Amino acid sequence: MSTIHTIGRRKTAIARAYLEKGKGKITINKQDYTEYFDTPGLQYKIVQAFQLTETEKEFDLKVNVNGGGITGQAEAVRLAIARGLNQHNPEHRTVLKANGLLTRDPRMVERKKPGQKKARKRFQFSKR
């Protein structure tokens, strides 16, 4: 098996994941994933796809992620991992899709409009 390269996005975060056979080492931006994502909730998002497909110790993972905040980055990495596992073995698709891991979350920050304070908030209206 050669290296599988996939991309995951969430808000403005972009994750490029490289999946190859190995012993289960996960590296994100040249750090261990437990150092990069220090909260247990974010760490769970990283290993969730491996746990659902029961492939925790089968692959080594290298990820480059940038942009956005820490949660957006974790979700971008999760999408990239799920896409890589699906590409490696299409039988995993049913489990990953049922848990919503193959769905790209399209929500982005709405742009600020001219003549308004923020995207939807208006300047204060004065009648007199």
C-alpha positions as CSV (number, residue, x, y, z in Angstrom):
1,M,0.0,0.0,0.0
2,S,1.3,3.4,-0.9
3,T,0.6,6.6,1.0
4,I,-3.0,7.9,0.8
5,H,-3.2,11.7,0.7
6,T,-6.5,13.3,1.6
7,I,-7.7,16.8,2.4
8,G,-10.3,17.9,5.1
9,R,-11.7,21.4,5.6
10,R,-13.8,23.1,8.3
11,K,-14.5,26.9,8.4
12,T,-11.0,28.3,7.4
13,A,-9.0,25.3,8.6
14,I,-7.4,23.0,6.0
15,A,-5.9,19.6,7.0
16,R,-3.7,17.5,4.6
17,A,-3.4,13.9,5.9
18,Y,-1.0,11.2,4.8
19,L,-2.1,7.7,5.7
20,E,0.2,4.7,5.5
21,K,0.6,1.3,7.0
22,G,2.2,1.4,10.4
23,K,1.8,1.0,14.2
24,G,-0.8,3.7,15.0
25,K,1.5,6.8,15.4
26,I,-0.4,10.0,14.8
27,T,1.6,13.2,14.1
28,I,0.0,16.6,13.6
29,N,2.3,19.5,12.6
30,K,5.4,17.4,13.7
31,Q,3.9,17.0,17.2
32,D,2.1,14.0,18.8
33,Y,-1.6,14.6,18.5
34,T,-2.0,14.6,22.3
35,E,0.4,17.5,22.6
36,Y,-1.2,19.5,19.7
37,F,-4.8,18.9,20.8
38,D,-4.6,19.0,24.6
39,T,-8.3,18.5,25.5
40,P,-9.8,15.0,25.6
41,G,-12.7,16.0,23.4
42,L,-10.5,17.1,20.6
43,Q,-8.3,14.1,21.0
44,Y,-11.4,11.9,20.7
45,K,-12.3,13.6,17.4
46,I,-8.9,12.6,16.0
47,V,-9.2,8.9,16.8
48,Q,-12.9,8.6,16.3
49,A,-12.7,7.3,12.7
50,F,-10.1,4.8,13.7
51,Q,-12.2,3.5,16.6
52,L,-15.3,3.2,14.5
53,T,-13.6,1.2,11.8
54,E,-11.5,-0.7,14.3
55,T,-8.2,0.2,12.6
56,E,-6.5,2.0,15.6
57,K,-3.1,0.3,15.4
58,E,-2.9,-0.3,11.6
59,F,-1.9,3.1,10.2
60,D,0.6,5.8,10.8
61,L,-0.8,9.3,10.2
62,K,1.0,12.5,9.4
63,V,-1.1,15.7,9.2
64,N,-0.3,19.3,8.2
65,V,-3.1,21.6,9.4
66,N,-3.3,25.4,9.3
67,G,-5.9,28.1,9.5
68,G,-8.9,28.6,11.7
69,G,-9.1,27.8,15.4
70,I,-8.3,24.6,17.4
71,T,-11.8,23.1,17.1
72,G,-12.1,23.8,13.3
73,Q,-8.6,22.2,12.9
74,A,-9.6,19.1,14.8
75,E,-12.8,18.7,12.7
76,A,-10.8,19.2,9.5
77,V,-8.3,16.5,10.5
78,R,-11.2,14.2,11.4
79,L,-12.7,14.6,7.9
80,A,-9.3,14.0,6.2
81,I,-8.8,10.8,8.3
82,A,-12.3,9.5,7.5
83,R,-11.8,10.2,3.7
84,G,-8.5,8.4,3.8
85,L,-10.0,5.3,5.6
86,N,-12.8,5.3,3.1
87,Q,-10.4,5.5,0.2
88,H,-8.3,2.6,1.6
89,N,-11.3,0.3,2.2
90,P,-14.7,1.3,0.7
91,E,-16.4,-1.1,3.2
92,H,-15.8,1.4,5.9
93,R,-18.1,3.9,4.2
94,T,-21.3,2.7,5.8
95,V,-20.0,3.1,9.3
96,L,-18.3,6.4,8.7
97,K,-21.3,7.9,6.9
98,A,-23.7,6.7,9.5
99,N,-21.7,8.7,12.1
100,G,-21.5,11.8,9.9
101,L,-17.7,11.7,9.5
102,L,-17.8,11.9,5.7
103,T,-19.9,15.0,5.6
104,R,-18.2,18.3,4.9
105,D,-19.7,20.9,7.3
106,P,-20.3,23.9,4.9
107,R,-20.9,26.5,7.6
108,M,-18.6,29.5,7.2
109,V,-18.5,33.0,8.8
110,E,-20.9,35.3,7.1
111,R,-19.2,38.4,5.6
112,K,-19.7,41.9,6.9
113,K,-21.9,44.0,4.7
114,P,-21.3,47.7,4.0
115,G,-23.6,50.1,5.9
116,Q,-23.9,47.7,8.8
117,K,-22.0,47.1,12.0
118,K,-21.4,43.4,11.5
119,A,-22.8,40.7,9.1
120,R,-26.4,41.2,10.3
121,K,-26.3,43.8,13.1
122,R,-27.2,47.3,11.9
123,F,-26.0,50.6,13.2
124,Q,-28.2,52.1,15.9
125,F,-31.3,53.7,14.4
126,S,-32.3,57.2,15.7
127,K,-35.8,58.4,14.8
128,R,-35.1,62.0,15.9
